[in-house]
């Protein structure tokens, strides 16, 4: 809904039939999402006075009733407050995910579980193999599956299904996966040293189960990560699917070489081995690249 270079309104453009389910969502709901993002991004910071309704109508090329409908959920949730004769203001009740260092560390640090985070184990299952979405030519034949939720200040922000090589999991202290991230347990107690990893990140939407477990809206945006870690024998010793609430997601990545291009090598991507297929000695091991790979919280 951004303005074009010609200064035209931000109203969503029509798409070809079936190209975007979002087009079927009521316009005022989409505007609520846009306004919420303007608050979370800091464009409308705490204490900021929102543009008057006529200005928003012009900006988004909609009727006043649509703007009022879009602002109502934000007022009900405490994001904004109206002051008679003064206007509508952003409250201090919200905080952008990127501005919360504890949440940023909870997702970006694969080893540390901070004092404001907690783990809820949903279940464990032994003698399982990797599911189709994590299938790999380098898979072992015996994993332990751990399903769990990570919480930040009591609010669930990540739903995970993680597969750890059984011979490594059996070395973990009993019950330690309730109090420590699995990747740290793998490093400290598993007897297996991950030496190479791969991560695939996409966007999906919350179904009924994930919405309920994450205390999130049905159809809400989720960040889905799939990750694989390999040992020195090029076998998958750790893999998982990670679902993060879109409104609580922030991944802080730091590269050793700031001049590295952010544009991927298309040819290298096209020639990359399938997930889990061992790479040749001259590829996939980071030769010529010192970039640190972001790891999902585990």
C-alpha positions in Angstrom: 0.0 0.0 0.0 3.0 2.3 -0.4 2.8 5.4 -2.6 4.3 5.2 -6.0 6.9 7.6 -7.3 4.1 9.6 -8.8 2.5 10.2 -5.4 -0.6 8.1 -6.0 -2.5 6.6 -3.1 -1.5 3.5 -1.2 -4.7 1.7 -1.9 -4.1 -2.0 -2.9 -4.0 -2.6 -6.6 -6.3 -5.3 -8.1 -4.6 -8.5 -8.9 -5.4 -11.3 -11.3 -8.1 -13.7 -10.0 -6.6 -16.2 -7.6 -3.2 -14.5 -7.4 -3.6 -13.3 -3.8 -6.0 -14.5 -1.1 -5.4 -11.2 0.7 -7.6 -9.5 -1.9 -10.6 -11.4 -0.4 -10.0 -9.9 3.0 -12.1 -6.8 3.8 -10.3 -3.6 3.0 -10.6 -2.2 6.5 -9.0 -5.3 8.0 -6.1 -4.9 5.6 -5.8 -1.2 6.6 -5.8 -2.3 10.3 -2.7 -4.5 9.5 -1.0 -1.6 7.7 -1.6 0.8 10.6 -0.4 -1.7 13.1 2.8 -2.2 11.1 3.3 1.6 10.9 3.2 1.6 14.7 5.4 -1.5 15.1 8.0 -0.2 12.7 8.3 3.1 14.6 6.9 5.2 11.8 4.1 6.1 14.2 6.0 6.0 17.6 4.5 6.1 21.1 2.9 9.5 21.6 2.6 10.2 17.8 -0.5 11.9 16.7 -2.1 10.0 13.8 -3.0 11.9 10.7 -6.7 13.1 10.8 -9.2 10.9 9.1 -9.6 13.1 6.0 -5.8 12.9 5.4 -5.9 9.1 5.8 -8.9 8.9 3.4 -6.9 10.8 0.8 -3.7 8.7 1.4 -5.5 5.4 1.0 -8.3 6.5 -1.4 -11.1 5.2 0.9 -14.2 6.5 2.6 -14.1 7.8 6.2 -16.2 4.8 7.4 -13.4 2.5 6.2 -10.8 4.4 8.1 -12.9 4.4 11.3 -13.5 0.6 11.0 -9.7 0.1 10.5 -8.8 2.2 13.6 -11.4 0.6 15.9 -9.5 -2.7 16.5 -6.4 -0.8 17.3 -8.3 1.3 19.9 -9.9 -1.8 21.4 -6.5 -3.5 21.7 -5.0 -0.4 23.4 -2.7 0.5 20.5 -4.2 4.0 20.1 -6.3 6.4 22.1 -8.5 9.3 21.1 -8.5 12.6 23.0 -11.5 14.8 22.3 -10.5 17.9 20.5 -6.9 16.8 20.2 -6.8 13.8 17.9 -5.8 10.2 18.1 -2.5 9.1 19.6 -0.3 6.0 19.7 -0.1 4.7 23.2 3.0 3.3 24.9 1.5 -0.2 25.2 3.3 -1.6 22.1 6.9 -2.3 21.3 8.4 -3.2 17.9 10.0 -6.7 18.0 13.3 -5.3 16.7 13.4 -2.9 19.6 13.2 -5.7 22.2 16.7 -7.0 22.8 15.5 -9.9 24.9 13.2 -11.1 22.1 15.9 -10.5 19.5 18.3 -12.6 21.5 15.7 -15.3 22.0 15.4 -15.9 18.3 18.9 -15.0 17.1 21.0 -16.8 19.8 20.9 -20.6 19.2 22.5 -21.4 22.6 21.2 -19.0 25.3 17.7 -19.2 26.9 17.3 -15.9 28.6 15.6 -15.2 31.9 12.5 -13.9 30.2 12.1 -17.0 28.0 10.6 -20.4 28.9 10.0 -23.8 27.2 6.9 -25.9 27.1 7.4 -29.4 25.9 4.4 -30.7 24.0 5.7 -34.2 23.4 8.6 -36.5 22.6 8.7 -39.4 20.3 11.5 -42.0 19.8 12.5 -44.1 16.9 11.3 -41.7 14.2 12.7 -40.7 10.8 12.8 -37.3 9.2 9.4 -36.2 7.8 8.9 -35.5 4.1 9.5 -31.7 4.5 12.9 -32.4 6.1 13.8 -35.4 3.9 17.5 -35.7 3.2 19.8 -38.2 1.4 22.1 -37.8 4.4 19.4 -38.7 7.1 20.1 -41.2 9.8 17.6 -44.0 10.6 16.9 -43.1 14.2 15.9 -39.7 15.7 14.0 -38.4 18.7 11.3 -35.9 17.8 10.7 -33.1 20.3 7.7 -30.8 19.9 7.8 -27.6 21.9 6.8 -24.0 22.3 9.1 -21.2 23.3 7.6 -18.3 25.3 8.8 -14.7 25.8 7.4 -13.1 29.0 4.7 -15.7 29.0 3.6 -15.2 25.4 4.2 -18.0 22.9 6.3 -16.9 20.0 7.7 -20.1 18.4 6.4 -23.6 17.7 9.0 -26.2 16.9 9.3 -29.8 15.8 12.9 -30.8 16.2 14.7 -34.1 15.3 17.9 -35.0 17.1 20.0 -38.0 16.4 18.9 -40.6 19.0 22.5 -41.5 19.9 23.1 -37.8 20.7 19.8 -37.2 22.5 20.4 -40.2 24.8 23.5 -38.4 26.2 21.5 -35.3 27.2 20.9 -34.9 31.0 17.4 -36.1 31.8 14.8 -33.4 31.5 17.3 -30.8 30.3 15.3 -30.0 27.2 12.8 -28.3 29.4 15.4 -25.7 30.5 18.0 -25.5 27.7 17.9 -25.0 24.0 18.4 -28.3 22.1 21.3 -27.0 20.0 23.2 -26.1 23.2 22.5 -29.6 24.6 23.7 -31.1 21.3 26.9 -29.1 21.4 27.6 -29.6 25.1 26.5 -33.2 25.7 25.6 -34.9 22.4 29.1 -36.2 21.5 28.5 -35.0 17.9 29.9 -31.7 16.6 27.8 -30.0 13.9 30.1 -28.6 11.3 27.8 -27.4 8.5 24.2 -26.2 8.4 21.5 -25.2 6.0 18.4 -23.0 6.6 15.4 -22.4 4.4 13.0 -19.5 5.3 9.5 -19.0 3.9 6.3 -17.3 4.9 3.1 -19.3 5.7 -0.1 -18.7 7.6 -1.4 -20.1 10.9 -3.8 -22.9 10.7 -6.2 -23.8 13.5 -3.7 -25.9 15.5 -0.7 -23.5 15.2 -3.0 -20.5 15.9 -4.3 -22.1 19.1 -0.8 -23.2 20.3 0.7 -19.8 19.6 -2.3 -17.8 20.9 -2.4 -16.2 17.5 -5.0 -15.3 14.9 -6.2 -17.9 12.4 -4.5 -17.1 9.1 -1.9 -14.8 10.8 1.5 -14.5 9.1 4.1 -17.0 10.3 7.8 -17.2 9.5 8.6 -20.8 8.8 12.2 -22.0 9.0 13.5 -25.4 8.1 17.0 -26.2 9.2 19.5 -29.1 8.9 22.8 -29.5 10.6 25.5 -32.0 9.6 28.3 -33.7 11.4 31.8 -34.3 10.0 30.5 -37.5 8.3 28.0 -35.4 6.4 25.1 -36.9 8.3 22.0 -35.0 9.5 22.3 -34.9 13.3 19.8 -32.1 13.9 16.9 -30.9 11.9 13.7 -29.1 12.5 10.8 -27.0 11.5 10.3 -23.7 13.3 7.2 -21.5 13.2 7.5 -17.9 14.5 4.6 -15.5 15.0 5.1 -12.7 12.4 4.3 -10.0 14.9 7.1 -11.3 17.3 9.8 -12.2 14.8 13.2 -10.5 14.5 16.4 -12.2 13.4 19.6 -10.3 13.9 22.3 -11.4 11.5 25.9 -10.3 11.7 28.5 -11.1 8.9 32.2 -11.2 9.4 32.7 -9.5 6.1 30.4 -6.4 5.7 31.2 -6.0 2.0 29.7 -9.3 1.1 26.9 -8.9 -1.5 23.4 -9.3 -0.2 22.4 -10.6 -3.6 22.7 -14.4 -3.8 24.8 -16.0 -6.5 21.9 -17.3 -8.7 24.1 -19.9 -10.4 25.4 -21.2 -7.0 21.8 -21.5 -5.7 20.7 -23.4 -8.8 23.6 -25.8 -8.5 23.3 -26.2 -4.7 22.8 -29.8 -3.5 19.4 -30.8 -2.3 18.9 -30.5 1.4 21.0 -33.0 3.1 22.9 -34.1 0.0 26.6 -34.0 1.0 28.4 -31.1 -0.7 31.7 -31.6 -2.5 34.9 -30.7 -0.7 35.1 -27.5 -2.6 31.5 -26.4 -2.0 29.1 -25.8 0.9 31.9 -25.7 3.4 32.2 -21.9 3.3 35.3 -21.8 1.2 36.0 -18.2 0.4 33.2 -17.1 2.7 33.5 -16.2 6.4 29.8 -15.3 6.8 28.1 -16.6 9.9 24.9 -18.4 9.1 21.9 -17.3 11.2 20.6 -20.3 13.2 17.0 -20.7 14.4 16.3 -20.8 18.1 16.2 -24.4 19.2 
